[in-house]
Amino acid sequence: MPLEEVVAKVLGQRTGLEKGIADLLVEREGTEGSLFELGSTYQPMLLHVGTALAPWARATDALKHRQRFFSEEILSLFNRLFADLEVMETPPIGLIDDTPSPVVHEITAGASIFRARRLSSETRSMEGIFDAAPTWLGAPPAHLASAGRMNAKGIPAFYGAGDPETCFAEMRPGIGERVVIGRYRAARHLRILNFTRFGLAESTLPLSYLDPEFATKAHDRLLLNQLHHQIARPVLPDRDHDYLITQALAEYLAFVRRPGFDGLMFNSVQRAEGVNIVLFRASDSSADEAVFPVEWSGEPPAVWETKDVRYESEAVRIGGQFGRYAIEPQKGTYEWYRQFDDQLEP
């Protein structure tokens, strides 16, 4: 586009002064081959997914291998990324949805949240389970809480889902195994950060081209669009340290950011159409007993048994010494990366 069009785009409107400003820019540069020349045309630079993901990769590496506690680098990244969550929303989708959907989601009081637990051979009798279902199916006590995607070992979280099918799938039961599923209800209105909406989310606050940090902020917004993929991706059983970055993220959103959140929503790894819900313990919970904003529905739990397991697979493209993979393109960008020790390199 001509320099005058660039000036209008930067200003965000047409004022009639575009040509005069363009002439002043050319006059100020005053040398051949400079950035601003009359008759030259300009095009916007594409944002690179690799550049956007680099801070997340550095933060992940720092938590794993350099500094796990009291990291100013991690705090600075989270403060920057999540400063404007309240003004982020997905745009309307044609005739299907004519209203934007904010990433800050509200679960209304009384809404159903399902939770499941595998029924092992050592488990007490079914009669005992039904009698103690609200406690037996609830989040584990602190001394039994294992590390998970959104909680560190010893710090329990309430992992649930929006439907029983997703709860069952998340247990990954083998053939013949049984799973107990119970319905809880939100004890009050819950403030939830819905990561399932991050892929298409946009801020209602436009970036200014005149902002000295324009490039950094633009890449941060692209990172937010990619963040759900980073959070919800599968983690192998022997790679629990891959949870460190999401554990830090959850603790930040629950106890550091203000206003904070009661929990998170993200897509299930085990069931494509399912959504997981993780609720954080109340900040005033005691060390011995974590309190979560849910209550038992009063309905008897259901017992499901696995009858069949089906797998879908695809060939993995391998090239060079290390595996290569593609990240889903966003806004016209498409990047390839080399994977080595979970760090992304352009």
C-alpha positions as CSV (number, residue, x, y, z in Angstrom):
1,M,0.0,0.0,0.0
2,P,1.2,3.6,-0.6
3,L,2.8,5.5,2.3
4,E,-0.3,7.7,2.6
5,E,-2.4,4.5,3.2
6,V,0.1,3.4,5.9
7,V,-0.3,6.7,7.7
8,A,-4.1,6.4,7.6
9,K,-3.9,2.8,9.0
10,V,-1.6,3.9,11.8
11,L,-3.9,6.8,12.7
12,G,-6.9,4.5,12.5
13,Q,-8.9,7.0,10.5
14,R,-8.7,9.3,7.5
15,T,-8.1,13.0,8.5
16,G,-7.1,14.5,5.2
17,L,-3.6,15.0,6.6
18,E,-2.2,11.7,5.3
19,K,-0.3,13.2,2.4
20,G,1.2,16.0,4.5
21,I,2.4,13.6,7.1
22,A,3.8,11.3,4.5
23,D,5.7,14.2,2.9
24,L,7.1,15.2,6.3
25,L,8.3,11.6,6.9
26,V,10.1,11.5,3.6
27,E,11.6,15.0,4.2
28,R,12.8,14.0,7.6
29,E,14.5,10.8,6.4
30,G,16.0,12.7,3.5
31,T,18.3,9.9,2.1
32,E,17.9,7.5,-0.8
33,G,17.1,4.0,0.3
34,S,15.5,5.1,3.6
35,L,12.4,3.5,5.0
36,F,10.1,6.3,3.9
37,E,10.1,7.2,0.2
38,L,7.4,8.6,-2.0
39,G,6.3,6.1,-4.6
40,S,7.3,3.1,-2.5
41,T,4.7,0.6,-1.5
42,Y,4.4,-1.1,1.9
43,Q,2.9,-4.3,3.2
44,P,2.3,-5.4,6.8
45,M,4.7,-8.0,8.3
46,L,3.1,-11.3,9.3
47,L,3.3,-12.3,12.9
48,H,5.4,-15.4,13.5
49,V,4.0,-18.1,15.6
50,G,7.5,-19.1,16.6
51,T,8.3,-15.7,17.9
52,A,5.0,-15.6,19.8
53,L,5.6,-19.0,21.5
54,A,9.2,-18.3,22.4
55,P,8.4,-16.7,25.8
56,W,6.2,-19.7,26.7
57,A,9.0,-22.1,25.7
58,R,11.6,-20.1,27.8
59,A,9.2,-20.0,30.8
60,T,8.7,-23.8,30.5
61,D,12.4,-24.4,30.3
62,A,13.1,-22.1,33.3
63,L,10.6,-24.0,35.5
64,K,12.1,-27.4,34.5
65,H,15.8,-26.7,34.6
66,R,16.7,-23.3,36.1
67,Q,14.4,-21.7,38.7
68,R,11.3,-23.3,40.0
69,F,10.2,-20.9,42.7
70,F,10.0,-17.1,43.0
71,S,10.6,-16.6,39.3
72,E,10.3,-12.9,38.2
73,E,10.5,-14.1,34.6
74,I,7.4,-16.3,34.9
75,L,5.5,-13.6,36.9
76,S,6.3,-11.0,34.4
77,L,5.1,-13.2,31.5
78,F,1.8,-14.0,33.2
79,N,1.2,-10.4,34.2
80,R,1.7,-9.3,30.6
81,L,-0.3,-12.1,29.0
82,F,-3.4,-12.0,31.3
83,A,-3.7,-8.3,31.9
84,D,-6.7,-7.8,29.7
85,L,-8.7,-11.0,30.0
86,E,-11.9,-9.2,30.9
87,V,-12.0,-7.5,27.4
88,M,-11.1,-10.7,25.4
89,E,-13.9,-12.4,23.5
90,T,-14.6,-14.6,20.5
91,P,-16.4,-12.8,17.6
92,P,-19.9,-13.8,16.5
93,I,-19.9,-16.7,14.1
94,G,-22.4,-15.8,11.3
95,L,-25.9,-17.1,11.7
96,I,-25.0,-19.7,14.3
97,D,-24.0,-17.2,17.0
98,D,-24.6,-13.5,16.7
99,T,-23.1,-12.5,20.1
100,P,-19.5,-12.5,21.1
101,S,-18.4,-15.0,23.8
102,P,-16.0,-13.7,26.5
103,V,-13.2,-15.8,27.7
104,V,-14.1,-15.0,31.3
105,H,-17.0,-17.5,31.6
106,E,-19.6,-17.8,34.3
107,I,-20.9,-21.1,35.6
108,T,-24.2,-20.4,37.2
109,A,-25.1,-21.6,40.7
110,G,-26.7,-25.1,40.5
111,A,-25.0,-26.0,37.2
112,S,-23.9,-29.7,36.9
113,I,-20.3,-30.6,37.2
114,F,-19.5,-34.4,36.9
115,R,-16.6,-36.1,38.6
116,A,-15.4,-39.7,38.3
117,R,-13.2,-42.2,40.0
118,R,-12.0,-45.6,39.0
119,L,-13.4,-48.6,40.9
120,S,-10.4,-50.8,41.8
121,S,-10.5,-54.3,43.2
122,E,-9.4,-52.9,46.6
123,T,-12.3,-50.5,46.8
124,R,-14.9,-51.0,49.5
125,S,-18.3,-52.5,48.8
126,M,-20.7,-50.7,46.4
127,E,-23.0,-50.1,49.3
128,G,-20.3,-48.3,51.2
129,I,-19.4,-46.2,48.1
130,F,-23.0,-45.1,47.6
131,D,-23.3,-44.1,51.3
132,A,-20.0,-42.1,51.2
133,A,-20.3,-40.9,47.5
134,P,-20.0,-37.1,48.2
135,T,-16.7,-37.6,50.0
136,W,-15.3,-40.7,48.1
137,L,-15.8,-39.1,44.7
138,G,-14.6,-35.6,45.8
139,A,-11.1,-34.2,45.5
140,P,-8.5,-36.1,47.5
141,P,-7.1,-34.8,50.8
142,A,-3.9,-32.9,50.6
143,H,-1.6,-35.8,51.8
144,L,-3.0,-38.0,49.0
145,A,-3.2,-35.4,46.2
146,S,-0.9,-36.4,43.3
147,A,0.5,-33.9,40.7
148,G,-1.9,-33.1,37.9
149,R,-2.2,-30.8,34.9
150,M,-3.3,-27.9,37.1
151,N,-2.1,-28.8,40.6
152,A,1.2,-29.6,42.3
153,K,1.6,-32.7,44.5
154,G,0.0,-32.1,47.9
155,I,-2.2,-29.3,46.6
156,P,-5.6,-30.8,45.6
157,A,-7.8,-29.6,42.8
158,F,-11.3,-30.6,41.8
159,Y,-11.1,-32.1,38.3
160,G,-14.5,-32.6,36.7
161,A,-16.2,-32.3,33.3
162,G,-19.4,-30.9,31.8
163,D,-20.8,-34.4,31.0
164,P,-20.4,-38.0,32.3
165,E,-19.0,-39.3,29.0
166,T,-16.0,-37.0,29.3
167,C,-15.5,-38.0,32.9
168,F,-15.4,-41.6,31.9
169,A,-13.0,-41.1,29.0
170,E,-10.6,-39.1,31.2
171,M,-10.2,-42.1,33.5
172,R,-8.8,-44.1,30.5
173,P,-10.3,-47.4,31.9
174,G,-9.3,-50.7,30.4
175,I,-11.7,-53.4,29.1
176,G,-13.8,-54.6,32.0
177,E,-12.8,-51.8,34.4
178,R,-15.6,-49.9,36.2
179,V,-15.8,-46.2,36.9
180,V,-18.1,-44.4,39.4
181,I,-19.5,-41.1,38.2
182,G,-21.3,-38.6,40.3
183,R,-23.0,-35.3,39.7
184,Y,-22.0,-32.2,41.8
185,R,-23.5,-28.7,41.5
186,A,-21.9,-25.3,41.6
187,A,-22.5,-24.0,45.1
188,R,-22.5,-20.4,43.7
189,H,-21.8,-18.5,40.6
190,L,-18.3,-19.5,39.5
191,R,-15.8,-17.2,37.6
192,I,-14.1,-19.5,35.1
193,L,-11.4,-18.8,32.5
194,N,-12.5,-20.6,29.4
195,F,-9.4,-21.6,27.4
196,T,-11.6,-23.3,24.8
197,R,-12.3,-19.8,23.4
198,F,-8.7,-18.6,23.2
199,G,-8.1,-19.8,19.7
200,L,-10.4,-17.2,18.1
201,A,-10.4,-14.7,21.0
202,E,-9.7,-11.0,20.2
203,S,-9.2,-8.1,22.5
204,T,-11.8,-5.3,22.3
205,L,-8.9,-2.9,23.0
206,P,-7.2,-2.2,19.6
207,L,-3.4,-2.0,19.6
208,S,-1.9,1.3,18.6
209,Y,0.8,1.3,16.0
210,L,2.3,4.2,17.8
211,D,2.8,2.1,21.0
212,P,6.6,1.5,21.4
213,E,5.7,-2.1,22.5
214,F,3.4,-2.8,19.6
215,A,5.4,-5.8,18.3
216,T,5.6,-7.4,21.8
217,K,1.9,-6.9,22.5
218,A,0.9,-8.2,19.0
219,H,2.9,-11.4,19.6
220,D,1.5,-11.8,23.1
221,R,-2.0,-11.8,21.6
222,L,-0.9,-14.4,19.1
223,L,0.5,-16.5,22.0
224,L,-2.9,-16.3,23.7
225,N,-4.5,-17.7,20.6
226,Q,-2.1,-20.6,20.8
227,L,-2.3,-21.1,24.5
228,H,-5.1,-23.5,24.7
229,H,-3.2,-25.9,22.5
230,Q,-0.2,-25.6,24.8
231,I,-2.3,-26.3,27.9
232,A,-4.5,-29.1,26.7
233,R,-1.9,-31.2,24.8
234,P,-1.3,-34.8,25.9
235,V,1.4,-35.5,28.5
236,L,3.0,-38.9,28.6
237,P,2.9,-40.7,32.0
238,D,6.7,-40.4,32.5
239,R,6.7,-36.7,31.6
240,D,5.0,-35.2,34.7
241,H,7.5,-32.3,34.7
242,D,5.7,-31.1,31.6
243,Y,2.9,-30.0,34.0
244,L,5.1,-27.5,35.8
245,I,4.2,-24.6,33.5
246,T,0.4,-25.3,33.7
247,Q,0.6,-25.8,37.4
248,A,2.3,-22.4,37.8
249,L,-0.4,-20.9,35.5
250,A,-3.2,-22.3,37.5
251,E,-1.8,-21.1,40.8
252,Y,-1.3,-17.6,39.3
253,L,-4.8,-17.4,38.1
254,A,-6.3,-18.7,41.4
255,F,-4.2,-16.8,44.0
256,V,-2.1,-14.1,42.4
257,R,-4.1,-12.3,39.6
258,R,-6.8,-10.0,40.7
259,P,-9.6,-10.5,40.1
260,G,-8.8,-14.2,40.3
261,F,-10.7,-17.2,39.1
262,D,-12.5,-20.1,40.7
263,G,-11.3,-22.5,38.0
264,L,-10.5,-23.2,34.3
265,M,-12.1,-24.9,31.3
266,F,-10.2,-26.6,28.5
267,N,-10.8,-29.3,26.0
268,S,-10.5,-32.9,27.0
269,V,-7.5,-34.8,25.6
270,Q,-9.3,-38.1,25.8
271,R,-12.6,-37.0,24.2
272,A,-12.6,-34.6,21.3
273,E,-16.0,-33.0,22.0
274,G,-15.6,-33.0,25.8
275,V,-14.6,-30.1,28.1
276,N,-12.8,-30.5,31.4
277,I,-13.5,-28.2,34.4
278,V,-10.9,-27.7,37.1
279,L,-11.9,-25.9,40.2
280,F,-9.4,-24.4,42.7
281,R,-9.6,-24.8,46.4
282,A,-10.8,-21.8,48.4
283,S,-7.9,-19.5,49.4
284,D,-9.0,-19.8,53.1
285,S,-9.0,-23.6,53.0
286,S,-7.0,-25.3,55.8
287,A,-4.0,-27.5,55.1
288,D,-6.0,-30.5,56.2
289,E,-9.2,-29.9,54.4
290,A,-9.5,-28.2,51.0
291,V,-12.8,-26.5,50.3
292,F,-14.2,-26.3,46.8
293,P,-17.2,-24.3,45.5
294,V,-19.4,-27.4,44.8
295,E,-22.0,-29.4,46.6
296,W,-23.3,-32.9,46.1
297,S,-26.4,-33.2,43.9
298,G,-28.1,-35.8,46.2
299,E,-28.4,-38.2,43.3
300,P,-27.0,-41.7,43.6
301,P,-23.8,-42.1,41.5
302,A,-23.7,-44.2,38.3
303,V,-21.3,-47.1,37.6
304,W,-20.0,-47.5,34.1
305,E,-18.0,-50.5,32.8
306,T,-15.7,-50.4,29.7
307,K,-17.0,-52.7,27.0
308,D,-14.9,-51.5,24.1
309,V,-11.9,-49.3,23.4
310,R,-11.2,-47.8,20.0
311,Y,-8.0,-46.0,18.8
312,E,-7.4,-43.6,16.0
313,S,-3.9,-43.0,14.7
314,E,-2.1,-41.3,12.0
315,A,1.4,-41.5,10.5
316,V,3.9,-39.1,12.1
317,R,6.1,-37.2,9.7
318,I,9.8,-37.6,10.5
319,G,12.6,-35.6,9.0
320,G,16.2,-34.9,10.0
321,Q,17.7,-36.0,13.3
322,F,14.7,-34.9,15.4
323,G,11.0,-35.1,14.7
324,R,9.3,-32.2,13.0
325,Y,5.8,-31.1,13.5
326,A,3.5,-28.2,12.4
327,I,1.6,-25.8,14.6
328,E,-1.8,-24.9,13.3
329,P,-1.5,-21.7,11.3
330,Q,-3.2,-18.5,12.7
331,K,-4.0,-15.4,10.7
332,G,-2.1,-16.4,7.6
333,T,1.1,-17.6,9.3
334,Y,2.5,-21.1,9.0
335,E,5.6,-22.1,10.9
336,W,7.7,-25.2,11.2
337,Y,9.7,-26.1,14.3
338,R,12.3,-28.4,15.5
339,Q,11.5,-30.2,18.8
340,F,14.3,-30.8,21.2
341,D,13.8,-31.1,24.9
342,D,10.4,-29.4,24.6
343,Q,11.9,-26.1,23.4
344,L,10.6,-24.5,20.2
345,E,13.1,-23.1,17.9
346,P,12.3,-21.2,14.7
